[in-house]
């Protein structure tokens, strides 16, 4: 599941456990996918305001 992703294993494990508890067998596979996509979107959103140039100029 984590092959090629920068998503931490704890986020994927939480998705597996939470998905399995809430939606059964389908949630076992769908939970980590949804949670990891949400995690990557939040990380990208928080890095959006960080300038790449340390001087702050264009």
DOVOVEX-537600 format. One record per atom (N, C-alpha, C): residue number from 1; residue in three letters; z, x, y. Coordinates in steps of 0.1 Angstrom, whole numbers, padded with zeros to 4 digits, always signed. Layout:
% residues N
+-----+------+-------+-------+-------+
: seq : type :     Z :     X :     Y :
+-----+------+-------+-------+-------+
: NUM :  ALA :     Z :     X :     Y :
...
+-----+------+-------+-------+-------+
***
This chain:
% residues 58
+-----+------+-------+-------+-------+
: seq : type :     Z :     X :     Y :
+-----+------+-------+-------+-------+
:   1 :  UNK : +0000 : +0008 : -0012 :
:   1 :  UNK : +0000 : +0000 : +0000 :
:   1 :  UNK : +0000 : +0009 : +0013 :
:   2 :  UNK : +0007 : +0019 : +0013 :
:   2 :  UNK : +0009 : +0028 : +0025 :
:   2 :  UNK : -0002 : +0039 : +0025 :
:   3 :  UNK : -0011 : +0039 : +0017 :
:   3 :  UNK : -0021 : +0049 : +0017 :
:   3 :  UNK : -0030 : +0048 : +0029 :
:   4 :  UNK : -0030 : +0058 : +0038 :
:   4 :  UNK : -0038 : +0058 : +0049 :
:   4 :  UNK : -0032 : +0051 : +0061 :
:   5 :  UNK : -0020 : +0047 : +0060 :
:   5 :  UNK : -0013 : +0040 : +0071 :
:   5 :  UNK : -0002 : +0048 : +0077 :
:   6 :  UNK : +0001 : +0046 : +0090 :
:   6 :  UNK : +0012 : +0053 : +0095 :
:   6 :  UNK : +0025 : +0044 : +0095 :
:   7 :  UNK : +0024 : +0033 : +0089 :
:   7 :  UNK : +0035 : +0023 : +0088 :
:   7 :  UNK : +0046 : +0029 : +0079 :
:   8 :  UNK : +0058 : +0029 : +0084 :
:   8 :  UNK : +0069 : +0034 : +0076 :
:   8 :  UNK : +0071 : +0025 : +0063 :
:   9 :  UNK : +0076 : +0032 : +0053 :
:   9 :  UNK : +0078 : +0026 : +0040 :
:   9 :  UNK : +0088 : +0014 : +0041 :
:  10 :  UNK : +0098 : +0016 : +0050 :
:  10 :  UNK : +0108 : +0006 : +0052 :
:  10 :  UNK : +0102 : -0008 : +0056 :
:  11 :  UNK : +0092 : -0007 : +0065 :
:  11 :  UNK : +0085 : -0019 : +0070 :
:  11 :  UNK : +0078 : -0026 : +0058 :
:  12 :  UNK : +0071 : -0018 : +0050 :
:  12 :  UNK : +0064 : -0023 : +0039 :
:  12 :  UNK : +0074 : -0029 : +0029 :
:  13 :  UNK : +0085 : -0022 : +0026 :
:  13 :  UNK : +0094 : -0028 : +0016 :
:  13 :  UNK : +0101 : -0041 : +0021 :
:  14 :  UNK : +0103 : -0041 : +0034 :
:  14 :  UNK : +0109 : -0054 : +0040 :
:  14 :  UNK : +0099 : -0065 : +0039 :
:  15 :  UNK : +0086 : -0062 : +0041 :
:  15 :  UNK : +0075 : -0072 : +0039 :
:  15 :  UNK : +0074 : -0077 : +0024 :
:  16 :  UNK : +0076 : -0068 : +0015 :
:  16 :  UNK : +0075 : -0072 : +0001 :
:  16 :  UNK : +0087 : -0081 : -0003 :
:  17 :  UNK : +0099 : -0077 : +0001 :
:  17 :  UNK : +0111 : -0085 : -0003 :
:  17 :  UNK : +0110 : -0098 : +0005 :
:  18 :  UNK : +0108 : -0098 : +0018 :
:  18 :  UNK : +0108 : -0110 : +0025 :
:  18 :  UNK : +0096 : -0120 : +0021 :
:  19 :  UNK : +0085 : -0114 : +0018 :
:  19 :  UNK : +0074 : -0123 : +0014 :
:  19 :  UNK : +0076 : -0129 : +0000 :
:  20 :  UNK : +0082 : -0121 : -0009 :
:  20 :  UNK : +0085 : -0126 : -0022 :
:  20 :  UNK : +0096 : -0137 : -0022 :
:  21 :  UNK : +0106 : -0135 : -0013 :
:  21 :  UNK : +0116 : -0145 : -0012 :
:  21 :  UNK : +0111 : -0158 : -0006 :
:  22 :  UNK : +0102 : -0157 : +0004 :
:  22 :  UNK : +0098 : -0169 : +0011 :
:  22 :  UNK : +0086 : -0176 : +0005 :
:  23 :  UNK : +0076 : -0169 : -0001 :
:  23 :  UNK : +0064 : -0175 : -0006 :
:  23 :  UNK : +0061 : -0171 : -0020 :
:  24 :  UNK : +0070 : -0165 : -0027 :
:  24 :  UNK : +0068 : -0162 : -0041 :
:  24 :  UNK : +0058 : -0151 : -0044 :
:  25 :  UNK : +0050 : -0154 : -0054 :
:  25 :  UNK : +0040 : -0143 : -0058 :
:  25 :  UNK : +0030 : -0141 : -0047 :
:  26 :  UNK : +0025 : -0151 : -0040 :
:  26 :  UNK : +0015 : -0148 : -0030 :
:  26 :  UNK : +0022 : -0140 : -0018 :
:  27 :  UNK : +0034 : -0143 : -0015 :
:  27 :  UNK : +0041 : -0136 : -0005 :
:  27 :  UNK : +0044 : -0121 : -0008 :
:  28 :  UNK : +0044 : -0119 : -0021 :
:  28 :  UNK : +0046 : -0105 : -0026 :
:  28 :  UNK : +0035 : -0096 : -0021 :
:  29 :  UNK : +0023 : -0101 : -0020 :
:  29 :  UNK : +0011 : -0093 : -0015 :
:  29 :  UNK : +0008 : -0096 : -0001 :
:  30 :  UNK : +0011 : -0108 : +0004 :
:  30 :  UNK : +0007 : -0112 : +0018 :
:  30 :  UNK : +0018 : -0107 : +0028 :
:  31 :  UNK : +0030 : -0107 : +0024 :
:  31 :  UNK : +0041 : -0103 : +0033 :
:  31 :  UNK : +0040 : -0089 : +0039 :
:  32 :  UNK : +0038 : -0079 : +0031 :
:  32 :  UNK : +0037 : -0065 : +0036 :
:  32 :  UNK : +0024 : -0063 : +0045 :
:  33 :  UNK : +0013 : -0070 : +0041 :
:  33 :  UNK : +0001 : -0069 : +0049 :
:  33 :  UNK : +0003 : -0075 : +0063 :
:  34 :  UNK : +0009 : -0087 : +0064 :
:  34 :  UNK : +0012 : -0093 : +0077 :
:  34 :  UNK : +0022 : -0085 : +0085 :
:  35 :  UNK : +0032 : -0080 : +0079 :
:  35 :  UNK : +0042 : -0072 : +0086 :
:  35 :  UNK : +0037 : -0059 : +0091 :
:  36 :  UNK : +0029 : -0052 : +0083 :
:  36 :  UNK : +0024 : -0039 : +0087 :
:  36 :  UNK : +0014 : -0041 : +0098 :
:  37 :  UNK : +0005 : -0051 : +0098 :
:  37 :  UNK : -0004 : -0054 : +0109 :
:  37 :  UNK : +0004 : -0057 : +0121 :
:  38 :  UNK : +0014 : -0065 : +0120 :
:  38 :  UNK : +0022 : -0068 : +0132 :
:  38 :  UNK : +0029 : -0055 : +0137 :
:  39 :  UNK : +0034 : -0047 : +0129 :
:  39 :  UNK : +0040 : -0034 : +0133 :
:  39 :  UNK : +0030 : -0025 : +0140 :
:  40 :  UNK : +0018 : -0024 : +0135 :
:  40 :  UNK : +0008 : -0015 : +0141 :
:  40 :  UNK : +0004 : -0021 : +0155 :
:  41 :  UNK : +0004 : -0034 : +0156 :
:  41 :  UNK : +0000 : -0040 : +0169 :
:  41 :  UNK : +0011 : -0038 : +0179 :
:  42 :  UNK : +0024 : -0038 : +0175 :
:  42 :  UNK : +0035 : -0036 : +0184 :
:  42 :  UNK : +0035 : -0021 : +0188 :
:  43 :  UNK : +0033 : -0012 : +0179 :
:  43 :  UNK : +0033 : +0002 : +0183 :
:  43 :  UNK : +0021 : +0005 : +0192 :
:  44 :  UNK : +0009 : -0001 : +0190 :
:  44 :  UNK : -0002 : +0001 : +0199 :
:  44 :  UNK : +0001 : -0005 : +0213 :
:  45 :  UNK : +0008 : -0016 : +0213 :
:  45 :  UNK : +0011 : -0023 : +0226 :
:  45 :  UNK : +0021 : -0015 : +0234 :
:  46 :  UNK : +0031 : -0009 : +0227 :
:  46 :  UNK : +0041 : -0001 : +0234 :
:  46 :  UNK : +0035 : +0012 : +0239 :
:  47 :  UNK : +0025 : +0018 : +0232 :
:  47 :  UNK : +0019 : +0030 : +0237 :
:  47 :  UNK : +0008 : +0028 : +0247 :
:  48 :  UNK : +0005 : +0016 : +0250 :
:  48 :  UNK : -0006 : +0012 : +0260 :
:  48 :  UNK : -0002 : +0017 : +0274 :
:  49 :  UNK : +0011 : +0016 : +0277 :
:  49 :  UNK : +0015 : +0020 : +0291 :
:  49 :  UNK : +0018 : +0034 : +0292 :
:  50 :  UNK : +0018 : +0042 : +0282 :
:  50 :  UNK : +0021 : +0056 : +0282 :
:  50 :  UNK : +0009 : +0064 : +0286 :
:  51 :  UNK : +0009 : +0072 : +0298 :
:  51 :  UNK : -0003 : +0079 : +0302 :
:  51 :  UNK : -0005 : +0091 : +0292 :
:  52 :  UNK : -0017 : +0095 : +0289 :
:  52 :  UNK : -0020 : +0106 : +0280 :
:  52 :  UNK : -0019 : +0119 : +0288 :
:  53 :  UNK : -0022 : +0119 : +0301 :
:  53 :  UNK : -0021 : +0131 : +0310 :
:  53 :  UNK : -0007 : +0132 : +0315 :
:  54 :  UNK : +0000 : +0143 : +0313 :
:  54 :  UNK : +0013 : +0145 : +0318 :
:  54 :  UNK : +0015 : +0145 : +0333 :
:  55 :  UNK : +0004 : +0148 : +0340 :
:  55 :  UNK : +0005 : +0148 : +0355 :
:  55 :  UNK : +0004 : +0134 : +0360 :
:  56 :  UNK : -0001 : +0124 : +0352 :
:  56 :  UNK : -0002 : +0110 : +0357 :
:  56 :  UNK : -0015 : +0107 : +0364 :
:  57 :  UNK : -0023 : +0117 : +0366 :
:  57 :  UNK : -0036 : +0115 : +0373 :
:  57 :  UNK : -0047 : +0111 : +0363 :
:  58 :  UNK : -0058 : +0107 : +0368 :
:  58 :  UNK : -0070 : +0103 : +0360 :
:  58 :  UNK : -0077 : +0114 : +0354 :
+-----+------+-------+-------+-------+
***
